[in-house]
C-alpha cells in the first residue's frame, strides 16, 4: 500500500495485550456460536490440522497469537523505521487518542470529537475462564507487564 500511496500516512491501532487476547477469544466464541452444525463440521478438521485438537480455546493458540502479534508489530515498526512522520501507533485505550490522531493527520478536532475523547474502548468482559487461559499464556511467553501495548 505504501508503494501505491507513498505520501500517505498510516495508523497502527493497538491496545494492551491482555484485553486484546480476551477480546479475540470472545470474538472466536461469537463466531463459533453462530456457525451452523455443518459449518462446525467443516471447521473442526481445519482447526485440528492447524492446532492438533478441536479446541478454539487452548493455551498454545493464545501463545501463537501473542507471537503473531509481536511479529506483525515488529514488521510494521521496521518498515516505517526510516519513514519519519508516516506512522502513528495509536493505543485505542489512550484517552488522548483522538487528539493524537488529529495532530498526526493535521486535523482540527470538532467539539463532538473533543467530547468523545473522554471515552475509552470498552473493556472485554471475562467469560468462561478466558482470563486464566490468557494469564497462563502470558506467563508461558514471559510477558510481565500485561498492560504492554506495542512490543508484546
Backbone bond lengths (Angstrom), bond angles and torsions (degrees), N, CA, C in turn:
res aa  C-N    CA-C-N  psi(-1)  N-CA   C-N-CA  omega(-1)  CA-C   N-CA-C  phi
1 X - - - 1.436 - - 1.537 109.60 -
2 X 1.331 115.69 -37.82 1.461 119.44 -179.87 1.525 110.86 -62.17
3 X 1.328 117.31 -36.38 1.469 120.20 177.84 1.522 110.91 -64.22
4 X 1.325 116.23 -41.69 1.463 120.12 -178.33 1.529 111.55 -70.49
5 X 1.332 116.55 -32.29 1.471 122.24 -177.25 1.529 109.74 -131.29
6 X 1.318 117.88 71.59 1.471 120.75 -173.99 1.532 114.35 -62.92
7 X 1.321 118.22 -21.85 1.469 120.49 179.97 1.528 112.37 -92.27
8 X 1.321 116.90 -4.28 1.466 120.96 -177.42 1.521 111.34 -69.89
9 X 1.309 114.91 156.30 1.459 122.44 173.19 1.521 107.57 -106.80
10 X 1.332 115.91 150.16 1.455 121.29 -175.64 1.523 109.80 -125.37
11 X 1.331 114.56 146.20 1.458 121.18 179.75 1.521 108.20 -122.41
12 X 1.319 115.83 125.29 1.460 121.98 173.24 1.525 106.71 -100.08
13 X 1.331 116.01 103.96 1.463 120.51 176.68 1.512 108.99 -77.58
14 X 1.298 115.46 135.75 1.454 119.93 178.78 1.519 108.75 -147.94
15 X 1.300 115.70 173.67 1.457 122.49 175.47 1.513 107.27 -157.30
16 X 1.319 118.25 165.84 1.462 119.23 -179.01 1.537 111.34 -54.43
17 X 1.304 114.52 145.91 1.461 122.11 -171.23 1.528 113.75 -59.43
18 X 1.305 117.47 -50.39 1.471 119.96 -174.44 1.527 112.39 -59.60
19 X 1.352 119.43 -52.16 1.460 118.10 177.72 1.526 112.92 -62.98
20 X 1.337 117.02 -31.20 1.460 120.09 177.78 1.524 110.33 -64.21
21 X 1.328 116.75 -43.19 1.465 120.31 179.65 1.528 111.41 -64.73
22 X 1.328 116.37 -44.66 1.468 119.51 179.11 1.527 109.60 -62.34
23 X 1.318 117.23 -42.70 1.451 121.31 178.51 1.530 110.87 -61.18
24 X 1.315 116.75 -40.60 1.472 120.01 179.31 1.524 110.97 -65.19
25 X 1.325 117.26 -40.97 1.468 120.25 176.19 1.526 111.00 -61.98
26 X 1.321 116.41 -41.97 1.465 120.19 178.73 1.527 110.71 -64.64
27 X 1.329 116.70 -37.86 1.457 120.45 177.80 1.525 110.24 -64.43
28 X 1.337 116.99 -43.71 1.466 120.89 177.74 1.526 110.08 -61.33
29 X 1.325 115.65 -40.94 1.463 121.03 179.07 1.534 109.94 -60.45
30 X 1.311 116.26 -45.99 1.476 121.48 179.35 1.524 110.46 -62.69
31 X 1.317 116.78 -45.36 1.460 121.22 -179.89 1.525 110.35 -59.96
32 X 1.318 116.55 -49.69 1.466 121.49 -177.80 1.525 110.74 -64.50
33 X 1.316 116.74 -37.91 1.464 121.19 -179.09 1.526 111.84 -62.66
34 X 1.320 116.81 -31.80 1.459 120.69 -178.04 1.527 113.71 -90.98
35 X 1.319 116.83 -1.12 1.460 119.81 177.39 1.529 109.43 -75.43
36 X 1.302 114.99 145.32 1.467 119.11 173.55 1.532 108.11 -74.81
37 X 1.317 115.95 167.21 1.465 120.61 177.40 1.528 109.88 -59.29
38 X 1.331 117.14 -38.12 1.462 122.10 178.33 1.531 110.53 -63.17
39 X 1.332 116.75 -46.11 1.469 120.83 -179.97 1.528 110.83 -63.63
40 X 1.315 116.89 -37.11 1.472 119.65 177.52 1.517 110.85 -65.15
41 X 1.336 116.42 -41.14 1.469 119.51 178.77 1.526 110.47 -62.96
42 X 1.328 117.37 -33.80 1.462 120.32 176.79 1.529 111.69 -74.16
43 X 1.327 116.46 -38.15 1.469 120.97 -175.47 1.522 112.06 -74.03
44 X 1.309 118.17 -38.55 1.468 120.26 -173.15 1.530 114.37 -58.59
45 X 1.342 120.15 -42.67 1.476 118.25 177.18 1.533 112.65 -62.85
46 X 1.323 117.09 -35.10 1.465 120.26 178.11 1.522 109.43 -65.91
47 X 1.327 116.12 -45.26 1.467 120.67 178.05 1.524 109.87 -61.16
48 X 1.335 116.96 -43.51 1.469 121.14 179.84 1.526 110.55 -62.35
49 X 1.330 117.06 -41.63 1.465 121.25 179.02 1.529 111.00 -63.28
50 X 1.337 116.53 -43.73 1.462 120.72 -177.77 1.520 112.78 -74.99
51 X 1.332 117.02 -38.04 1.457 120.30 -169.58 1.515 114.80 -117.80
52 X 1.317 118.40 -6.21 1.453 120.20 177.27 1.523 114.16 83.39
53 X 1.321 117.39 1.10 1.460 121.33 176.06 1.518 108.86 -156.29
54 X 1.325 116.10 174.98 1.464 120.64 -177.63 1.521 112.95 -87.31
55 X 1.300 116.84 -0.97 1.457 119.68 -171.30 1.524 112.16 -84.32
56 X 1.317 114.76 133.46 1.461 120.34 171.06 1.525 109.67 -83.04
57 X 1.323 116.96 -13.36 1.463 122.40 -172.20 1.515 108.70 -120.43
58 X 1.292 114.95 93.55 1.450 120.41 -172.52 1.524 107.48 -148.41
59 X 1.326 116.26 142.98 1.459 120.73 -176.47 1.530 111.54 -57.64
60 X 1.323 117.05 -40.68 1.466 119.86 -179.50 1.525 111.75 -62.84
61 X 1.320 116.32 -36.23 1.462 119.78 177.74 1.527 109.97 -65.44
62 X 1.331 117.39 -45.15 1.464 120.95 -179.26 1.530 109.92 -64.46
63 X 1.317 116.94 -40.53 1.469 120.71 176.23 1.535 109.80 -60.42
64 X 1.323 117.35 -42.23 1.468 120.47 178.70 1.530 110.64 -62.27
65 X 1.336 116.91 -40.57 1.472 119.62 177.90 1.524 110.91 -61.36
66 X 1.337 116.29 -39.96 1.469 120.41 178.70 1.528 109.55 -60.46
67 X 1.331 116.12 -47.40 1.469 120.28 -179.63 1.529 111.93 -65.68
68 X 1.330 116.73 -40.67 1.469 119.81 179.01 1.526 110.83 -63.78
69 X 1.315 115.80 -42.34 1.470 119.35 179.97 1.525 110.21 -64.58
70 X 1.327 116.31 -44.55 1.470 120.40 178.93 1.527 110.34 -59.34
71 X 1.323 116.39 -45.96 1.467 120.02 -178.89 1.532 110.63 -63.82
72 X 1.323 116.94 -41.06 1.460 120.32 179.51 1.528 110.54 -63.93
73 X 1.323 116.57 -48.20 1.473 120.11 179.49 1.523 110.44 -59.98
74 X 1.319 116.75 -43.97 1.462 119.61 -179.73 1.530 111.36 -63.56
75 X 1.334 116.83 -39.57 1.468 118.90 -179.26 1.533 110.90 -67.77
76 X 1.319 117.32 -38.09 1.465 120.22 177.70 1.531 109.73 -65.38
77 X 1.333 116.10 -47.51 1.468 119.69 179.46 1.524 111.47 -60.71
78 X 1.309 116.41 -41.22 1.463 120.19 179.47 1.529 110.83 -65.26
79 X 1.330 116.76 -42.55 1.462 120.40 -179.84 1.523 111.44 -60.05
80 X 1.327 116.91 -40.32 1.461 120.70 -175.87 1.532 113.25 -93.99
81 X 1.320 117.53 3.65 1.464 121.02 -175.82 1.531 112.75 -54.93
82 X 1.308 117.47 -39.18 1.463 121.22 -178.56 1.534 112.07 -105.99
83 X 1.322 115.13 26.03 1.468 120.79 178.34 1.528 108.53 -127.23
84 X 1.322 116.62 69.66 1.465 119.30 -174.87 1.527 112.11 -60.10
85 X 1.325 114.85 140.37 1.454 120.79 177.39 1.514 114.91 79.68
86 X 1.333 117.49 3.63 1.466 120.74 -178.03 1.522 113.08 -99.39
87 X 1.334 117.76 -16.44 1.468 120.77 -176.01 1.520 110.28 -127.86
88 X 1.315 115.06 133.32 1.461 122.32 170.00 1.514 107.24 -116.62
89 X 1.324 116.96 123.73 1.451 121.64 171.85 1.520 105.49 -92.25
90 X 1.320 115.79 116.39 1.453 121.46 -171.26 1.518 110.70 -117.02
91 X 1.329 115.74 110.56 1.460 121.87 175.77 1.527 107.47 -76.91
92 X 1.313 116.90 116.70 1.460 121.03 -176.34 1.522 113.10 -67.81
93 X 1.316 117.51 -12.79 1.462 120.08 177.85 1.521 112.17 -98.45
94 X 1.317 117.24 2.20 1.458 122.35 177.92 1.521 108.86 -76.28
95 X 1.321 116.88 125.00 1.465 120.05 -177.96 1.535 112.29 -65.27
96 X 1.322 117.55 -18.29 1.473 121.18 179.04 1.529 111.94 -100.40
97 X 1.328 116.80 17.78 1.463 119.77 -174.08 1.536 113.30 -59.42
98 X 1.325 117.16 -41.55 1.467 118.47 -178.51 1.523 111.73 -69.85
99 X 1.317 116.93 -35.97 1.467 119.46 175.81 1.520 110.16 -64.90
100 X 1.319 116.37 -43.35 1.468 120.24 179.49 1.525 111.02 -63.01
101 X 1.342 116.34 -41.21 1.456 120.18 178.30 1.533 110.63 -65.66
102 X 1.328 116.44 -44.40 1.462 120.47 177.80 1.516 111.90 -59.63
103 X 1.322 116.86 -44.20 1.466 120.68 177.80 1.531 110.95 -61.63
104 X 1.317 115.59 -44.79 1.466 121.00 -178.13 1.534 110.74 -60.95
105 X 1.320 115.80 -42.18 1.464 120.69 -178.14 1.529 112.82 -89.72
106 X 1.329 115.45 0.01 1.464 122.70 -178.60 1.536 110.61 56.62
107 X 1.335 114.42 50.22 1.456 122.17 178.80 1.519 109.65 -117.93
108 X 1.300 115.90 145.85 1.464 121.82 175.19 1.528 107.97 -84.66
109 X 1.326 116.27 130.76 1.468 120.05 178.61 1.524 110.53 -74.05
110 X 1.306 116.26 135.70 1.462 120.60 175.13 1.529 108.88 -75.04
111 X 1.298 116.28 167.29 1.468 120.87 177.26 1.531 109.79 -60.56
112 X 1.319 116.27 -40.80 1.468 120.75 179.46 1.531 110.34 -61.03
113 X 1.330 117.42 -42.82 1.468 121.00 178.79 1.516 111.01 -66.04
114 X 1.328 117.27 -37.08 1.467 120.35 177.97 1.528 110.80 -61.88
115 X 1.308 116.59 -38.35 1.469 120.51 178.22 1.518 111.18 -71.37
116 X 1.314 116.18 -39.25 1.453 120.54 -177.27 1.518 112.08 -69.31
117 X 1.312 117.37 -25.51 1.465 119.89 -176.57 1.518 112.17 -61.58
118 X 1.310 116.81 -16.54 1.461 120.16 -179.20 1.521 111.99 -76.46
119 X 1.309 117.15 -14.66 1.460 119.58 -178.85 1.510 110.29 -97.29
120 X 1.303 115.43 140.29 1.458 121.40 177.27 1.518 109.79 -102.64
121 X 1.298 115.34 168.02 1.451 121.48 174.42 1.521 107.68 -60.33
122 X 1.321 116.47 139.06 1.457 118.51 -179.79 1.523 109.62 -66.41
123 X 1.296 115.21 139.77 1.455 121.14 -179.59 1.525 108.97 -79.12
124 X 1.330 117.27 134.36 1.462 118.48 179.46 1.525 110.40 -66.55
125 X 1.305 116.10 140.19 1.458 121.16 177.84 1.521 108.25 -82.94
126 X 1.328 116.14 134.17 1.451 119.87 178.17 1.524 108.63 -68.07
127 X 1.300 115.05 145.59 1.452 120.45 -178.83 1.520 108.18 -149.40
128 X 1.296 116.50 139.13 1.457 121.40 171.66 1.524 113.71 55.34
129 X 1.325 117.57 33.91 1.456 120.11 176.41 1.515 114.80 73.14
130 X 1.322 117.66 21.95 1.459 119.32 -179.90 1.527 110.98 -62.28
131 X 1.324 117.75 -33.55 1.471 120.01 178.58 1.513 110.84 -59.10
132 X 1.329 117.11 -43.22 1.468 120.14 179.70 1.525 110.92 -63.86
133 X 1.325 116.20 -42.42 1.466 120.62 179.02 1.523 110.54 -62.77
134 X 1.319 116.70 -46.63 1.462 121.56 -179.98 1.525 110.37 -64.13
135 X 1.326 117.25 -45.02 1.466 120.39 -179.63 1.524 111.24 -60.96
136 X 1.332 117.51 -41.24 1.466 119.68 179.90 1.528 110.62 -66.50
137 X 1.339 117.51 -37.13 1.470 120.56 178.14 1.526 110.61 -67.84
138 X 1.334 116.77 -41.17 1.464 120.33 178.50 1.523 110.88 -62.55
139 X 1.319 116.56 -41.50 1.469 119.70 177.14 1.522 110.88 -63.74
140 X 1.320 115.86 -40.33 1.467 120.17 -178.61 1.525 111.64 -60.52
141 X 1.326 117.53 -37.06 1.467 119.64 -179.87 1.524 112.30 -92.31
142 X 1.327 117.29 -2.40 1.459 120.35 174.72 1.510 115.08 82.35
143 X 1.329 118.25 24.47 1.460 120.55 176.94 1.524 107.62 -81.00
144 X 1.321 116.15 121.13 1.459 120.31 -178.10 1.522 112.43 -95.27
145 X 1.319 115.82 -43.75 1.472 120.31 -178.20 1.512 107.96 -95.94
146 X 1.326 115.88 97.39 1.452 120.13 -173.91 1.512 112.17 -73.20
147 X 1.298 117.30 -6.32 1.450 120.92 175.36 1.524 111.38 -88.09
148 X 1.331 117.11 -2.17 1.467 119.77 -179.82 1.511 109.41 -54.33
149 X 1.309 115.49 142.46 1.450 119.40 -178.14 1.518 111.50 -106.20
150 X 1.303 117.37 -56.33 1.448 118.65 -168.93 1.515 114.60 -93.53
151 X 1.284 117.14 -49.94 1.463 118.52 -167.27 1.524 110.95 -102.57
152 X 1.366 116.37 51.58 1.438 117.31 177.27 1.503 110.02 -99.65
